[in-house]
Every structure is written in structure tokens, then in C-alpha cells.
Amino acid sequence: MSALQVISHMYQALKSSHELSKSSAMGLYKGENFFYGGYQFMYLFPRRLDWHPFASFWFQVKKTFFFSKALKLIFNFIFKNYLCAAAGVFVFMLLDFIDIFLFKLYF
């Protein structure tokens, strides 16, 4: 599976989760949406935020104007641009390779 196929599958998954979050009633039953855009932080938060001890804190954070608007702009820019996503994956892989190479070289 090539890198472009992986990026394409990731984008399709994000797009479908965004459509699901838009169609859900208030976005509260489906956990993991950090702000009103509905993008998913799939591994950071549990599936149900209404019983989570930090739920009230996260809902207060996502209701603030700055966080919701700034994060929505950032993630719209990142997830809706194939080139930006590909460049991010490439830079991450390059840094990972350099880290492994230097670790093997010096240790």
C-alpha cells in the first residue's frame, strides 16, 4: 500500500466521521469531537464524554470562541489539503528516519 493510498484512506475516514458528526443530534452522544467542527480525536477521549470526569472541562473549552475558531481553521487547513497532509506525513517519516539513523549511529 503506497503512501498516497494511506493518505487517501485517512482523508476518507476523516471525511466520513465529519459527515457522521454533522448528522448526529448535538454531537454529545458521539464522543471525541473536541470542537464544533466535529473532527475526531479518536484515541484521546472515550466514546461517551457525558460520563467522563473531564467532560465539563472539555465542553467549556470547546465553547470558547478562540479555541473553537482557531482549531477549526487549523484543522480545516490541514485535513482539506492533500498536499499539506502529504507534506506532513513526509516530514514525519523523514524525522523518524533521521532519529532512527542517528540512534543507530551513535548508540
C-alpha distance (Angstrom), angle and dihedral (degrees) to the residues before:
residue distance angle dihedral
M1 . . .
S2 3.76 . .
A3 3.79 126.1 .
L4 3.80 91.9 -109.4
Q5 3.81 90.7 54.8
V6 3.81 90.5 50.0
I7 3.80 91.1 49.8
S8 3.80 90.0 47.0
H9 3.81 92.2 51.3
M10 3.81 90.8 47.6
Y11 3.79 91.1 50.4
Q12 3.82 92.3 48.4
A13 3.81 90.8 49.8
L14 3.80 91.3 50.2
K15 3.80 91.1 46.4
S16 3.81 93.1 50.6
S17 3.82 92.3 46.0
H18 3.80 88.9 50.4
E19 3.82 90.5 51.9
L20 3.81 90.3 48.6
S21 3.78 92.1 50.2
K22 3.80 91.2 49.7
S23 3.79 90.8 51.7
S24 3.81 95.2 46.6
A25 3.78 115.3 97.3
M26 3.80 105.2 -109.7
G27 3.76 99.8 -19.0
L28 3.80 89.8 -112.6
Y29 3.79 100.6 106.1
K30 3.78 91.8 51.8
G31 3.79 103.6 63.6
E32 3.77 127.8 -154.4
N33 3.77 98.1 59.4
F34 3.76 103.8 124.2
F35 3.78 99.1 -173.5
Y36 3.77 138.7 8.6
G37 3.80 95.1 -80.9
G38 3.80 88.8 73.7
Y39 3.79 98.2 -134.1
Q40 3.76 111.5 156.4
F41 3.77 130.0 -116.0
M42 3.77 90.4 -168.7
Y43 3.77 102.0 -177.8
L44 3.79 102.7 31.0
F45 3.78 101.5 65.1
P46 3.80 134.3 38.0
R47 3.77 121.0 -108.1
R48 3.78 95.3 -106.3
L49 3.80 113.7 47.6
D50 3.79 95.6 178.3
W51 3.81 92.9 77.9
H52 3.78 96.5 35.6
P53 3.85 114.6 111.6
F54 3.80 91.2 -130.4
A55 3.79 94.1 45.9
S56 3.79 96.1 104.6
F57 3.79 90.6 48.2
W58 3.82 93.6 51.0
F59 3.79 92.0 46.6
Q60 3.80 90.1 51.1
V61 3.79 90.2 49.6
K62 3.78 94.3 48.5
K63 3.80 91.7 48.4
T64 3.78 92.7 58.9
F65 3.76 113.6 101.1
F66 3.79 98.5 -132.1
F67 3.79 98.3 51.2
S68 3.77 96.6 43.1
K69 3.81 95.0 46.2
A70 3.81 96.8 40.0
L71 3.81 94.8 45.7
K72 3.79 91.6 44.9
L73 3.81 90.7 53.2
I74 3.80 93.1 46.2
F75 3.79 95.6 47.6
N76 3.79 93.4 42.0
F77 3.79 87.9 55.0
I78 3.80 94.2 46.3
F79 3.80 101.3 41.2
K80 3.79 98.6 38.7
N81 3.79 96.5 52.8
Y82 3.78 116.6 74.6
L83 3.79 92.2 -165.8
C84 3.78 92.9 51.4
A85 3.80 91.3 49.0
A86 3.80 92.1 46.7
A87 3.80 91.2 48.3
G88 3.80 90.5 49.4
V89 3.81 92.0 50.8
F90 3.81 90.7 46.4
V91 3.81 93.1 50.0
F92 3.79 91.1 46.8
M93 3.82 91.7 50.3
L94 3.80 90.8 46.1
L95 3.80 92.7 51.1
D96 3.79 90.1 46.6
F97 3.82 91.0 51.1
I98 3.81 92.1 47.8
D99 3.81 90.5 48.3
I100 3.83 92.3 50.4
F101 3.80 91.9 44.0
L102 3.81 93.5 50.4
F103 3.78 91.5 44.6
K104 3.80 91.2 53.1
L105 3.78 91.5 42.5
Y106 3.79 98.0 51.6
F107 3.81 104.1 27.8
